[in-house]
Amino acid sequence: PGSSLAHSLASYSYSGYAVPDVRLTSHQLERARSAVERVLQLNSHLQPDQLVNAHLEQPEEANVPAGVVRGASDLFRIACLPAVTVVAAQCLGTDDVILWACQLFAKPPREGRAVPWHQDGVYWPIVPLNACTVWVAVDRSTRANGGLLVIPRSHSAPLKHETIDDGTYGASAIRVAILPETLGPEMLARATAIELEPGMMSVHDAMLVHGSEANLSDTRRAGLAISFMAADSHFRRDVQTFAAREGGLNLDFSSRPLVQVRGHNRHNGNTNFTAAPSSLD
């Protein structure tokens, strides 16, 4: 299994993404689905494609500030599964790995919004930026229902991001993005759809250009974007990136908990660690 995983990740450093030869078990997928339904129900007043920190459960009696997501501990457990964290470790080139984000993206049928082209790293306060996202499909994810689109080999350098409005892309889930004319026809022609069955996952570099189209289908597309960093990088709580400030998401990094999911922390500046949850039954 280890050599099979390594083989499926062999293209990661060149292309900036891969579809690893690993997937959730049927039991894990059922727990993930139940947790997703719970989070969507608890946060019905929020946009379902912007559920940041969906892994952080809040006490039922707690009054949470406006915009704060009520998460589910089972999503935390999914994010910490060895099958997930080993993918991050191999892509980051280290067994010292920190989980620092888990976002639920749910695009309802016929109304799920587009996500314009962007690079995650412009939103993230991580120095150096040795980081990646493992995207776990809870529903079937296809181009038709707004699945992930990537531009292979676009992760070597930051590209210009600009503040956009809904007139640029239609209804958009973020407000800081790369304009199509910045990418140019050659890069746009390389755009590739990542299509996943439930329980499958993909992984992409923090600087890979990616996005997704609106969901115009009759089926929902839900998945978890689980973000990891190498533990010798610094999670900078004292800075706010331009994209995080202007991007339309509630990204308060000042108190974001970090979770050591593999190995050990290697940077003294990393603070506010919380323990990994108990494993799934």
Accessible surface in RSA format (square Angstrom, percent):
REM  Atomic radii and reference values for relative SASA: ProtOr
REM  Chains: A
REM  Algorithm: Lee & Richards
REM  Probe-radius: 1.40
REM  Slices: 20
REM RES _ NUM      All-atoms   Total-Side   Main-Chain    Non-polar    All polar
REM                ABS   REL    ABS   REL    ABS   REL    ABS   REL    ABS   REL
RES PRO A   1   153.56 111.9 128.80 117.4  24.75  90.0 136.28 112.5  17.28 107.4
RES GLY A   2    47.93  59.1   0.00   N/A  47.93  59.1  37.88 103.9  10.05  22.5
RES SER A   3    93.61  79.1  76.97 102.7  16.64  38.3  53.35 113.6  40.26  56.4
RES SER A   4    44.60  37.7  34.99  46.7   9.61  22.1  33.78  71.9  10.81  15.2
RES LEU A   5    13.50   7.5  13.43   9.6   0.07   0.2  13.43   9.4   0.07   0.2
RES ALA A   6    47.90  44.0  40.47  62.5   7.43  16.9  41.84  58.9   6.06  16.0
RES HIS A   7   150.31  82.1 136.70  95.0  13.61  34.8  91.81  94.6  58.49  68.1
RES SER A   8    27.39  23.1  11.44  15.3  15.95  36.7  19.48  41.5   7.90  11.1
RES LEU A   9    14.38   8.0   7.38   5.3   7.00  17.6   7.58   5.3   6.80  18.3
RES ALA A  10    76.84  70.7  43.96  67.8  32.88  74.8  55.03  77.5  21.81  57.8
RES SER A  11    54.42  46.0  47.71  63.7   6.71  15.5  38.95  82.9  15.48  21.7
RES TYR A  12    17.32   8.1  17.13   9.7   0.20   0.5  16.19  12.2   1.13   1.4
RES SER A  13    92.24  77.9  73.03  97.5  19.21  44.3  50.00 106.5  42.24  59.2
RES TYR A  14   147.72  69.0 137.07  78.0  10.65  27.7 111.67  83.9  36.05  44.4
RES SER A  15    16.79  14.2  16.79  22.4   0.00   0.0   1.95   4.2  14.83  20.8
RES GLY A  16     0.12   0.1   0.00   N/A   0.12   0.1   0.12   0.3   0.00   0.0
RES TYR A  17    37.91  17.7  37.28  21.2   0.63   1.6  13.46  10.1  24.45  30.1
RES ALA A  18     3.10   2.9   0.24   0.4   2.86   6.5   3.10   4.4   0.00   0.0
RES VAL A  19    56.86  37.4  42.09  38.1  14.78  35.6  42.09  36.6  14.78  40.1
RES PRO A  20     5.55   4.0   0.00   0.0   5.55  20.2   0.00   0.0   5.55  34.5
RES ASP A  21    90.58  63.4  68.37  68.1  22.21  52.5  18.39  43.3  72.19  72.0
RES VAL A  22    36.30  23.9  22.72  20.6  13.59  32.7  30.79  26.8   5.51  14.9
RES ARG A  23   126.93  53.3 112.47  57.3  14.46  34.4  49.45  67.6  77.48  47.0
RES LEU A  24     9.27   5.2   0.00   0.0   9.27  23.3   0.00   0.0   9.27  24.9
RES THR A  25    74.84  53.2  66.73  67.7   8.11  19.3  72.01  96.7   2.83   4.3
RES SER A  26    99.16  83.8  81.95 109.4  17.21  39.7  53.37 113.6  45.79  64.2
RES HIS A  27    86.31  47.2  80.56  56.0   5.75  14.7  67.01  69.1  19.30  22.5
RES GLN A  28    32.14  18.0  32.14  23.5   0.00   0.0   1.92   4.1  30.22  22.9
RES LEU A  29    20.41  11.4  20.41  14.6   0.00   0.0  20.41  14.3   0.00   0.0
RES GLU A  30    97.05  55.7  96.71  73.2   0.34   0.8  46.62  90.2  50.43  41.2
RES ARG A  31    53.45  22.4  53.03  27.0   0.42   1.0  27.34  37.4  26.11  15.8
RES ALA A  32     0.00   0.0   0.00   0.0   0.00   0.0   0.00   0.0   0.00   0.0
RES ARG A  33    86.80  36.4  86.68  44.2   0.12   0.3  25.02  34.2  61.78  37.4
RES SER A  34    62.12  52.5  50.26  67.1  11.86  27.3  35.88  76.4  26.24  36.8
RES ALA A  35     5.69   5.2   1.42   2.2   4.28   9.7   5.43   7.7   0.26   0.7
RES VAL A  36     0.00   0.0   0.00   0.0   0.00   0.0   0.00   0.0   0.00   0.0
RES GLU A  37    88.41  50.8  84.23  63.7   4.18  10.0  45.70  88.4  42.71  34.9
RES ARG A  38    87.23  36.6  83.83  42.7   3.40   8.1  40.37  55.2  46.86  28.4
RES VAL A  39     0.00   0.0   0.00   0.0   0.00   0.0   0.00   0.0   0.00   0.0
RES LEU A  40    34.68  19.3  28.53  20.4   6.15  15.5  29.34  20.6   5.34  14.4
RES GLN A  41   144.34  80.7 126.14  92.2  18.20  43.3  42.76  91.0 101.58  77.0
RES LEU A  42    58.39  32.5  42.80  30.6  15.60  39.2  46.52  32.7  11.87  31.9
RES ASN A  43     2.82   1.9   0.31   0.3   2.51   6.0   0.00   0.0   2.82   2.7
RES SER A  44    96.73  81.7  62.68  83.6  34.05  78.4  40.16  85.5  56.57  79.3
RES HIS A  45   132.52  72.4  92.12  64.0  40.40 103.4  84.48  87.1  48.04  55.9
RES LEU A  46    39.77  22.1  29.56  21.1  10.21  25.7  33.35  23.4   6.42  17.3
RES GLN A  47    88.88  49.7  80.79  59.0   8.10  19.3  24.07  51.2  64.81  49.2
RES PRO A  48    35.46  25.8  34.69  31.6   0.77   2.8  35.46  29.3   0.00   0.0
RES ASP A  49     3.89   2.7   3.36   3.3   0.52   1.2   1.53   3.6   2.35   2.3
RES GLN A  50    40.63  22.7  30.69  22.4   9.94  23.7   6.02  12.8  34.61  26.2
RES LEU A  51     0.53   0.3   0.53   0.4   0.00   0.0   0.53   0.4   0.00   0.0
RES VAL A  52    14.56   9.6  12.81  11.6   1.75   4.2  12.81  11.1   1.75   4.7
RES ASN A  53    32.75  22.6  32.29  31.2   0.46   1.1   6.56  15.8  26.18  25.3
RES ALA A  54     0.00   0.0   0.00   0.0   0.00   0.0   0.00   0.0   0.00   0.0
RES HIS A  55     1.76   1.0   1.29   0.9   0.48   1.2   0.00   0.0   1.76   2.1
RES LEU A  56    34.61  19.3  32.42  23.2   2.19   5.5  34.61  24.3   0.00   0.0
RES GLU A  57    85.69  49.2  57.92  43.8  27.77  66.1  18.22  35.2  67.47  55.1
RES GLN A  58    48.77  27.3  41.71  30.5   7.06  16.8   0.19   0.4  48.58  36.8
RES PRO A  59    76.69  55.9  63.64  58.0  13.05  47.4  75.85  62.6   0.84   5.2
RES GLU A  60   137.28  78.8 112.73  85.3  24.55  58.5  44.08  85.3  93.20  76.1
RES GLU A  61   148.62  85.3 117.53  88.9  31.09  74.0  77.39 149.7  71.23  58.2
RES ALA A  62    30.68  28.2  21.40  33.0   9.29  21.1  29.34  41.3   1.34   3.6
RES ASN A  63   150.42 103.7 120.07 116.0  30.35  73.1  33.94  81.7 116.48 112.6
RES VAL A  64    39.63  26.1  17.73  16.1  21.89  52.8  19.05  16.6  20.57  55.8
RES PRO A  65    93.70  68.3  79.52  72.5  14.18  51.5  92.11  76.0   1.59   9.9
RES ALA A  66   106.50  97.9  68.90 106.3  37.60  85.5  80.41 113.2  26.09  69.1
RES GLY A  67    29.46  36.3   0.00   N/A  29.46  36.3  17.54  48.1  11.92  26.7
RES VAL A  68    45.01  29.6  41.24  37.3   3.77   9.1  43.85  38.1   1.16   3.1
RES VAL A  69     7.93   5.2   3.36   3.0   4.57  11.0   3.36   2.9   4.57  12.4
RES ARG A  70    44.52  18.7  44.52  22.7   0.00   0.0  10.47  14.3  34.04  20.6
RES GLY A  71     0.34   0.4   0.00   N/A   0.34   0.4   0.00   0.0   0.34   0.8
RES ALA A  72     3.46   3.2   3.46   5.3   0.00   0.0   3.46   4.9   0.00   0.0
RES SER A  73    37.61  31.8  36.76  49.1   0.85   2.0  20.03  42.7  17.58  24.6
RES ASP A  74    25.71  18.0  24.69  24.6   1.02   2.4   6.62  15.6  19.09  19.0
RES LEU A  75     0.00   0.0   0.00   0.0   0.00   0.0   0.00   0.0   0.00   0.0
RES PHE A  76    21.02  10.5  21.02  13.0   0.00   0.0  21.02  12.7   0.00   0.0
RES ARG A  77    51.39  21.6  47.24  24.1   4.15   9.9   2.99   4.1  48.40  29.3
RES ILE A  78     0.00   0.0   0.00   0.0   0.00   0.0   0.00   0.0   0.00   0.0
RES ALA A  79     0.00   0.0   0.00   0.0   0.00   0.0   0.00   0.0   0.00   0.0
RES CYS A  80    24.44  18.5  10.52  11.7  13.92  32.7  10.88  27.6  13.56  14.6
RES LEU A  81    15.67   8.7  14.10  10.1   1.58   4.0  15.67  11.0   0.00   0.0
RES PRO A  82    95.72  69.8  93.86  85.6   1.86   6.8  95.35  78.7   0.37   2.3
RES ALA A  83    30.13  27.7  21.95  33.9   8.18  18.6  27.71  39.0   2.42   6.4
RES VAL A  84     0.00   0.0   0.00   0.0   0.00   0.0   0.00   0.0   0.00   0.0
RES THR A  85     2.40   1.7   2.40   2.4   0.00   0.0   0.09   0.1   2.30   3.5
RES VAL A  86    38.57  25.4  38.57  34.9   0.00   0.0  38.57  33.5   0.00   0.0
RES VAL A  87     0.00   0.0   0.00   0.0   0.00   0.0   0.00   0.0   0.00   0.0
RES ALA A  88     0.00   0.0   0.00   0.0   0.00   0.0   0.00   0.0   0.00   0.0
RES ALA A  89     7.94   7.3   5.75   8.9   2.19   5.0   5.96   8.4   1.97   5.2
RES GLN A  90    79.62  44.5  51.37  37.5  28.26  67.3  27.20  57.9  52.43  39.8
RES CYS A  91    21.79  16.5   0.15   0.2  21.64  50.9   3.60   9.1  18.19  19.6
RES LEU A  92    12.80   7.1   2.14   1.5  10.66  26.8   3.15   2.2   9.66  26.0
RES GLY A  93    67.08  82.7   0.00   N/A  67.08  82.7  34.77  95.4  32.31  72.4
RES THR A  94    39.51  28.1  26.22  26.6  13.29  31.7  26.80  36.0  12.72  19.2
RES ASP A  95    82.80  58.0  74.38  74.0   8.42  19.9  38.33  90.2  44.47  44.3
RES ASP A  96    24.83  17.4  24.83  24.7   0.00   0.0   1.61   3.8  23.22  23.2
RES VAL A  97     0.00   0.0   0.00   0.0   0.00   0.0   0.00   0.0   0.00   0.0
RES ILE A  98     0.00   0.0   0.00   0.0   0.00   0.0   0.00   0.0   0.00   0.0
RES LEU A  99     0.19   0.1   0.12   0.1   0.07   0.2   0.12   0.1   0.07   0.2
RES TRP A 100     4.35   1.7   3.77   1.8   0.59   1.4   4.35   2.3   0.00   0.0
RES ALA A 101    13.33  12.3  13.33  20.6   0.00   0.0  13.33  18.8   0.00   0.0
RES CYS A 102     0.41   0.3   0.00   0.0   0.41   1.0   0.04   0.1   0.36   0.4
RES GLN A 103    23.98  13.4  23.98  17.5   0.00   0.0   6.41  13.6  17.57  13.3
RES LEU A 104     0.00   0.0   0.00   0.0   0.00   0.0   0.00   0.0   0.00   0.0
RES PHE A 105    40.48  20.3  40.48  25.1   0.00   0.0  40.48  24.5   0.00   0.0
RES ALA A 106     1.23   1.1   1.23   1.9   0.00   0.0   1.23   1.7   0.00   0.0
RES LYS A 107     0.34   0.2   0.34   0.2   0.00   0.0   0.34   0.3   0.00   0.0
RES PRO A 108    32.79  23.9  32.60  29.7   0.20   0.7  32.79  27.1   0.00   0.0
RES PRO A 109    51.72  37.7  45.39  41.4   6.34  23.0  45.39  37.5   6.34  39.4
RES ARG A 110   151.93  63.8 129.10  65.8  22.83  54.4  55.62  76.0  96.31  58.4
RES GLU A 111   127.54  73.2 104.03  78.7  23.51  56.0  34.59  66.9  92.95  75.9
RES GLY A 112     2.92   3.6   0.00   N/A   2.92   3.6   1.30   3.6   1.61   3.6
RES ARG A 113    44.42  18.7  41.37  21.1   3.05   7.3  20.62  28.2  23.80  14.4
RES ALA A 114    14.24  13.1  14.14  21.8   0.10   0.2  14.14  19.9   0.10   0.3
RES VAL A 115    13.87   9.1  12.51  11.3   1.36   3.3  12.51  10.9   1.36   3.7
RES PRO A 116     3.62   2.6   0.00   0.0   3.62  13.2   3.62   3.0   0.00   0.0
RES TRP A 117    30.77  12.3  29.89  14.5   0.89   2.1  15.24   8.1  15.53  25.2
RES HIS A 118    14.19   7.8  14.19   9.9   0.00   0.0   4.02   4.1  10.17  11.8
RES GLN A 119     0.00   0.0   0.00   0.0   0.00   0.0   0.00   0.0   0.00   0.0
RES ASP A 120    18.35  12.9  17.72  17.6   0.64   1.5   1.82   4.3  16.54  16.5
RES GLY A 121     7.80   9.6   0.00   N/A   7.80   9.6   0.43   1.2   7.37  16.5
RES VAL A 122    35.06  23.1  22.63  20.5  12.44  30.0  31.32  27.2   3.75  10.2
RES TYR A 123    10.72   5.0  10.72   6.1   0.00   0.0  10.72   8.1   0.00   0.0
RES TRP A 124    28.35  11.4  21.67  10.5   6.67  15.7   6.43   3.4  21.91  35.6
RES PRO A 125     3.32   2.4   0.00   0.0   3.32  12.1   3.32   2.7   0.00   0.0
RES ILE A 126     6.64   3.8   0.00   0.0   6.64  16.0   0.00   0.0   6.64  18.0
RES VAL A 127    83.46  54.9  80.63  73.0   2.83   6.8  81.32  70.7   2.14   5.8
RES PRO A 128    88.74  64.7  83.91  76.5   4.83  17.5  88.74  73.3   0.00   0.0
RES LEU A 129    59.67  33.2  32.14  23.0  27.54  69.2  33.30  23.4  26.37  71.0
RES ASN A 130    57.46  39.6  52.21  50.5   5.25  12.6  20.17  48.5  37.29  36.0
RES ALA A 131     1.88   1.7   0.00   0.0   1.88   4.3   0.00   0.0   1.88   5.0
RES CYS A 132     0.00   0.0   0.00   0.0   0.00   0.0   0.00   0.0   0.00   0.0
RES THR A 133     3.66   2.6   3.62   3.7   0.05   0.1   2.67   3.6   0.99   1.5
RES VAL A 134     0.00   0.0   0.00   0.0   0.00   0.0   0.00   0.0   0.00   0.0
RES TRP A 135     9.50   3.8   9.50   4.6   0.00   0.0   4.70   2.5   4.80   7.8
RES VAL A 136     0.00   0.0   0.00   0.0   0.00   0.0   0.00   0.0   0.00   0.0
RES ALA A 137     0.00   0.0   0.00   0.0   0.00   0.0   0.00   0.0   0.00   0.0
RES VAL A 138     0.00   0.0   0.00   0.0   0.00   0.0   0.00   0.0   0.00   0.0
RES ASP A 139    22.92  16.1  20.61  20.5   2.31   5.5  11.26  26.5  11.66  11.6
RES ARG A 140   130.98  55.0 127.37  64.9   3.61   8.6  41.05  56.1  89.93  54.5
RES SER A 141     1.71   1.4   1.60   2.1   0.12   0.3   0.00   0.0   1.71   2.4
RES THR A 142    15.79  11.2  15.76  16.0   0.03   0.1  11.38  15.3   4.41   6.7
RES ARG A 143   108.79  45.7 105.07  53.6   3.72   8.9  36.75  50.2  72.04  43.7
RES ALA A 144    69.91  64.3  51.48  79.4  18.43  41.9  63.49  89.4   6.42  17.0
RES ASN A 145     4.41   3.0   4.41   4.3   0.00   0.0   0.75   1.8   3.66   3.5
RES GLY A 146     0.22   0.3   0.00   N/A   0.22   0.3   0.22   0.6   0.00   0.0
RES GLY A 147     1.53   1.9   0.00   N/A   1.53   1.9   0.54   1.5   0.99   2.2
RES LEU A 148    16.02   8.9  15.70  11.2   0.31   0.8  15.70  11.0   0.31   0.8
RES LEU A 149     8.23   4.6   8.23   5.9   0.00   0.0   8.23   5.8   0.00   0.0
RES VAL A 150     0.00   0.0   0.00   0.0   0.00   0.0   0.00   0.0   0.00   0.0
RES ILE A 151     0.00   0.0   0.00   0.0   0.00   0.0   0.00   0.0   0.00   0.0
RES PRO A 152    15.31  11.2  15.31  14.0   0.00   0.0  15.31  12.6   0.00   0.0
RES ARG A 153    99.65  41.8  83.51  42.6  16.14  38.4  17.82  24.4  81.83  49.6
RES SER A 154     7.33   6.2   0.00   0.0   7.33  16.9   4.50   9.6   2.84   4.0
RES HIS A 155    37.03  20.2  27.33  19.0   9.70  24.8  20.61  21.2  16.42  19.1
RES SER A 156   107.57  90.9  68.96  92.0  38.61  89.0  50.51 107.6  57.06  79.9
RES ALA A 157    50.92  46.8  46.22  71.3   4.69  10.7  48.77  68.7   2.15   5.7
RES PRO A 158    98.81  72.0  81.72  74.5  17.09  62.1  81.84  67.6  16.96 105.4
RES LEU A 159    51.32  28.6  42.00  30.1   9.31  23.4  45.87  32.2   5.45  14.7
RES LYS A 160   137.30  67.0 121.37  74.5  15.93  37.9  81.07  73.0  56.23  59.9
RES HIS A 161    24.05  13.1   6.64   4.6  17.41  44.6   6.01   6.2  18.04  21.0
RES GLU A 162    50.28  28.9  46.86  35.5   3.42   8.1  14.66  28.4  35.62  29.1
RES THR A 163    79.62  56.6  52.48  53.2  27.14  64.7  45.42  61.0  34.20  51.7
RES ILE A 164    11.88   6.8   2.60   1.9   9.28  22.4   8.19   5.9   3.69  10.0
RES ASP A 165    95.54  66.9  88.83  88.4   6.71  15.9  42.10  99.1  53.44  53.3
RES ASP A 166    90.04  63.1  82.93  82.5   7.11  16.8  29.48  69.4  60.57  60.4
RES GLY A 167    75.11  92.6   0.00   N/A  75.11  92.6  39.46 108.3  35.66  79.9
RES THR A 168    65.05  46.3  31.14  31.6  33.91  80.8  23.83  32.0  41.22  62.3
RES TYR A 169    58.10  27.1  29.82  17.0  28.28  73.6  39.42  29.6  18.68  23.0
RES GLY A 170    37.38  46.1   0.00   N/A  37.38  46.1  32.93  90.4   4.45  10.0
RES ALA A 171    60.02  55.2  45.05  69.5  14.97  34.1  46.27  65.2  13.75  36.4
RES SER A 172    11.61   9.8   1.92   2.6   9.69  22.3   1.92   4.1   9.69  13.6
RES ALA A 173     3.44   3.2   1.72   2.7   1.72   3.9   2.27   3.2   1.17   3.1
RES ILE A 174    11.89   6.8  11.17   8.3   0.72   1.7  11.72   8.4   0.17   0.4
RES ARG A 175   123.41  51.8 123.41  62.9   0.00   0.0  39.57  54.1  83.84  50.8
RES VAL A 176     0.00   0.0   0.00   0.0   0.00   0.0   0.00   0.0   0.00   0.0
RES ALA A 177     0.00   0.0   0.00   0.0   0.00   0.0   0.00   0.0   0.00   0.0
RES ILE A 178     0.00   0.0   0.00   0.0   0.00   0.0   0.00   0.0   0.00   0.0
RES LEU A 179    30.64  17.1  30.53  21.8   0.11   0.3  30.53  21.4   0.11   0.3
RES PRO A 180    47.68  34.8  46.72  42.6   0.97   3.5  47.30  39.1   0.38   2.4
RES GLU A 181   133.10  76.4 103.08  78.0  30.02  71.5  65.64 127.0  67.46  55.1
RES THR A 182    53.94  38.4  23.71  24.0  30.24  72.1  24.17  32.5  29.78  45.0
RES LEU A 183    10.49   5.8   0.00   0.0  10.49  26.4   0.06   0.0  10.43  28.1
RES GLY A 184    16.71  20.6   0.00   N/A  16.71  20.6  16.71  45.9   0.00   0.0
RES PRO A 185   118.59  86.4 110.24 100.5   8.36  30.4 114.76  94.8   3.83  23.8
RES GLU A 186   109.05  62.6 100.57  76.1   8.48  20.2  76.63 148.2  32.43  26.5
RES MET A 187    33.82  17.5  33.73  22.3   0.09   0.2  15.04  12.8  18.78  24.9
RES LEU A 188    58.88  32.8  48.50  34.7  10.38  26.1  48.77  34.2  10.12  27.2
RES ALA A 189    89.22  82.0  47.68  73.6  41.53  94.5  60.43  85.1  28.79  76.3
RES ARG A 190    50.39  21.2  38.99  19.9  11.40  27.1  30.18  41.2  20.21  12.3
RES ALA A 191    30.93  28.4  11.22  17.3  19.71  44.8  11.22  15.8  19.71  52.2
RES THR A 192    48.44  34.4  45.05  45.7   3.39   8.1  35.63  47.9  12.80  19.4
RES ALA A 193    34.28  31.5  13.97  21.6  20.31  46.2  13.97  19.7  20.31  53.8
RES ILE A 194     8.45   4.8   3.71   2.8   4.74  11.4   7.01   5.0   1.45   3.9
RES GLU A 195    97.05  55.7  73.13  55.3  23.92  57.0  24.82  48.0  72.22  59.0
RES LEU A 196     5.89   3.3   2.83   2.0   3.07   7.7   4.77   3.3   1.13   3.0
RES GLU A 197    74.30  42.7  74.00  56.0   0.30   0.7  36.85  71.3  37.45  30.6
RES PRO A 198    28.58  20.8  24.06  21.9   4.52  16.4  24.06  19.9   4.52  28.1
RES GLY A 199     0.56   0.7   0.00   N/A   0.56   0.7   0.56   1.5   0.00   0.0
RES MET A 200    46.97  24.3  46.97  31.1   0.00   0.0  38.96  33.1   8.02  10.6
RES MET A 201     0.28   0.1   0.00   0.0   0.28   0.7   0.00   0.0   0.28   0.4
RES SER A 202     0.74   0.6   0.74   1.0   0.00   0.0   0.36   0.8   0.37   0.5
RES VAL A 203     0.19   0.1   0.00   0.0   0.19   0.5   0.06   0.1   0.13   0.4
RES HIS A 204     4.31   2.4   4.31   3.0   0.00   0.0   3.75   3.9   0.57   0.7
RES ASP A 205    31.93  22.4  31.93  31.8   0.00   0.0   0.18   0.4  31.75  31.7
RES ALA A 206     0.65   0.6   0.47   0.7   0.19   0.4   0.65   0.9   0.00   0.0
RES MET A 207    24.04  12.5  24.04  15.9   0.00   0.0  22.64  19.3   1.40   1.9
RES LEU A 208     0.00   0.0   0.00   0.0   0.00   0.0   0.00   0.0   0.00   0.0
RES VAL A 209     0.00   0.0   0.00   0.0   0.00   0.0   0.00   0.0   0.00   0.0
RES HIS A 210    10.31   5.6  10.31   7.2   0.00   0.0   3.95   4.1   6.36   7.4
RES GLY A 211     2.70   3.3   0.00   N/A   2.70   3.3   2.70   7.4   0.00   0.0
RES SER A 212    10.68   9.0   4.23   5.6   6.45  14.9   2.53   5.4   8.14  11.4
RES GLU A 213    69.89  40.1  67.50  51.1   2.38   5.7  33.75  65.3  36.14  29.5
RES ALA A 214    35.89  33.0  28.96  44.7   6.93  15.8  28.96  40.8   6.93  18.4
RES ASN A 215     0.16   0.1   0.00   0.0   0.16   0.4   0.00   0.0   0.16   0.2
RES LEU A 216   121.64  67.7 117.20  83.8   4.45  11.2 117.78  82.7   3.87  10.4
RES SER A 217    21.49  18.2  14.10  18.8   7.39  17.0  21.49  45.8   0.00   0.0
RES ASP A 218   107.31  75.2  83.57  83.2  23.74  56.1  32.21  75.8  75.10  74.9
RES THR A 219    80.87  57.5  77.52  78.6   3.36   8.0  72.78  97.8   8.09  12.2
RES ARG A 220    61.00  25.6  51.65  26.3   9.35  22.3  30.58  41.8  30.42  18.4
RES ARG A 221     5.96   2.5   5.96   3.0   0.00   0.0   0.00   0.0   5.96   3.6
RES ALA A 222     0.00   0.0   0.00   0.0   0.00   0.0   0.00   0.0   0.00   0.0
RES GLY A 223     0.00   0.0   0.00   N/A   0.00   0.0   0.00   0.0   0.00   0.0
RES LEU A 224     0.00   0.0   0.00   0.0   0.00   0.0   0.00   0.0   0.00   0.0
RES ALA A 225    11.83  10.9  10.65  16.4   1.18   2.7  10.65  15.0   1.18   3.1
RES ILE A 226     0.00   0.0   0.00   0.0   0.00   0.0   0.00   0.0   0.00   0.0
RES SER A 227     6.53   5.5   6.53   8.7   0.00   0.0   0.00   0.0   6.53   9.1
RES PHE A 228     0.00   0.0   0.00   0.0   0.00   0.0   0.00   0.0   0.00   0.0
RES MET A 229     0.00   0.0   0.00   0.0   0.00   0.0   0.00   0.0   0.00   0.0
RES ALA A 230     0.75   0.7   0.75   1.2   0.00   0.0   0.75   1.1   0.00   0.0
RES ALA A 231     0.39   0.4   0.00   0.0   0.39   0.9   0.00   0.0   0.39   1.0
RES ASP A 232    87.67  61.4  76.50  76.1  11.18  26.4  22.86  53.8  64.81  64.6
RES SER A 233     0.13   0.1   0.13   0.2   0.00   0.0   0.00   0.0   0.13   0.2
RES HIS A 234    43.21  23.6  43.21  30.0   0.00   0.0  27.03  27.9  16.18  18.8
RES PHE A 235     0.95   0.5   0.00   0.0   0.95   2.5   0.00   0.0   0.95   2.7
RES ARG A 236    66.68  28.0  66.53  33.9   0.15   0.4   3.76   5.1  62.91  38.1
RES ARG A 237    52.37  22.0  31.93  16.3  20.44  48.7  32.21  44.0  20.16  12.2
RES ASP A 238   109.62  76.8  69.49  69.2  40.13  94.9  52.31 123.1  57.31  57.2
RES VAL A 239    60.69  39.9  48.60  44.0  12.08  29.1  55.69  48.4   5.00  13.6
RES GLN A 240    99.47  55.6  78.24  57.2  21.23  50.5  26.12  55.6  73.35  55.6
RES THR A 241    30.24  21.5  22.24  22.5   8.00  19.1  30.22  40.6   0.02   0.0
RES PHE A 242    93.12  46.6  85.56  53.0   7.55  19.7  85.73  52.0   7.38  21.1
RES ALA A 243     1.62   1.5   1.04   1.6   0.58   1.3   1.04   1.5   0.58   1.5
RES ALA A 244     5.05   4.6   0.00   0.0   5.05  11.5   0.00   0.0   5.05  13.4
RES ARG A 245   128.18  53.8 103.00  52.5  25.18  59.9  46.10  63.0  82.07  49.7
RES GLU A 246    61.29  35.2  59.72  45.2   1.58   3.8   4.40   8.5  56.90  46.5
RES GLY A 247     0.26   0.3   0.00   N/A   0.26   0.3   0.26   0.7   0.00   0.0
RES GLY A 248    29.84  36.8   0.00   N/A  29.84  36.8  10.32  28.3  19.52  43.7
RES LEU A 249    32.96  18.4  16.95  12.1  16.02  40.3  20.28  14.2  12.69  34.1
RES ASN A 250    82.55  56.9  64.34  62.2  18.21  43.8  32.84  79.0  49.71  48.0
RES LEU A 251    23.75  13.2  14.32  10.2   9.44  23.7  14.93  10.5   8.83  23.8
RES ASP A 252    83.98  58.8  70.50  70.2  13.48  31.9  34.05  80.1  49.93  49.8
RES PHE A 253    10.59   5.3   6.85   4.2   3.74   9.7   6.85   4.2   3.74  10.7
RES SER A 254    67.94  57.4  50.81  67.8  17.13  39.5  37.92  80.8  30.01  42.0
RES SER A 255    72.07  60.9  63.75  85.1   8.32  19.2  40.45  86.1  31.62  44.3
RES ARG A 256     6.47   2.7   3.29   1.7   3.17   7.6   3.25   4.4   3.22   2.0
RES PRO A 257    24.60  17.9  23.93  21.8   0.67   2.4  23.93  19.8   0.67   4.2
RES LEU A 258     0.01   0.0   0.01   0.0   0.00   0.0   0.01   0.0   0.00   0.0
RES VAL A 259     0.97   0.6   0.97   0.9   0.00   0.0   0.97   0.8   0.00   0.0
RES GLN A 260    46.99  26.3  28.06  20.5  18.93  45.1  28.06  59.7  18.93  14.4
RES VAL A 261    27.86  18.3   0.94   0.9  26.92  64.9   4.34   3.8  23.52  63.8
RES ARG A 262    59.20  24.9  51.32  26.2   7.88  18.8  14.86  20.3  44.34  26.9
RES GLY A 263    39.16  48.3   0.00   N/A  39.16  48.3  14.53  39.9  24.62  55.1
RES HIS A 264   118.38  64.7 116.70  81.1   1.68   4.3  67.58  69.6  50.80  59.1
RES ASN A 265    53.04  36.6  30.03  29.0  23.01  55.4  14.12  34.0  38.93  37.6
RES ARG A 266   139.38  58.5 105.62  53.8  33.75  80.4  37.98  51.9 101.39  61.5
RES HIS A 267    59.79  32.7  55.92  38.9   3.87   9.9  36.51  37.6  23.29  27.1
RES ASN A 268   156.20 107.7 127.88 123.6  28.33  68.2  36.88  88.8 119.33 115.3
RES GLY A 269    27.69  34.1   0.00   N/A  27.69  34.1  18.87  51.8   8.82  19.7
RES ASN A 270     8.27   5.7   0.00   0.0   8.27  19.9   0.19   0.4   8.09   7.8
RES THR A 271    69.09  49.1  64.54  65.4   4.55  10.8  60.20  80.9   8.88  13.4
RES ASN A 272    75.63  52.2  55.57  53.7  20.06  48.3  25.03  60.2  50.60  48.9
RES PHE A 273    77.62  38.8  46.70  28.9  30.92  80.5  46.81  28.4  30.81  88.2
RES THR A 274    54.79  39.0  44.49  45.1  10.30  24.5  19.26  25.9  35.53  53.7
RES ALA A 275    85.67  78.8  62.41  96.3  23.26  52.9  72.79 102.5  12.88  34.1
RES ALA A 276    50.54  46.5  27.25  42.1  23.29  53.0  27.25  38.4  23.29  61.7
RES PRO A 277    34.62  25.2   9.23   8.4  25.40  92.3  19.77  16.3  14.85  92.3
RES SER A 278    77.50  65.5  57.06  76.2  20.43  47.1  56.23 119.7  21.26  29.8
RES SER A 279    92.91  78.5  73.10  97.6  19.81  45.6  48.94 104.2  43.98  61.6
RES LEU A 280    21.57  12.0   4.76   3.4  16.81  42.3   4.89   3.4  16.69  44.9
RES ASP A 281   140.95  98.7  97.22  96.8  43.73 103.4  63.38 149.2  77.57  77.4
END  Absolute sums over single chains surface
CHAIN  1 A    11949.6       9389.8       2559.8       6611.4       5338.2
END  Absolute sums over all chains
TOTAL         11949.6       9389.8       2559.8       6611.4       5338.2
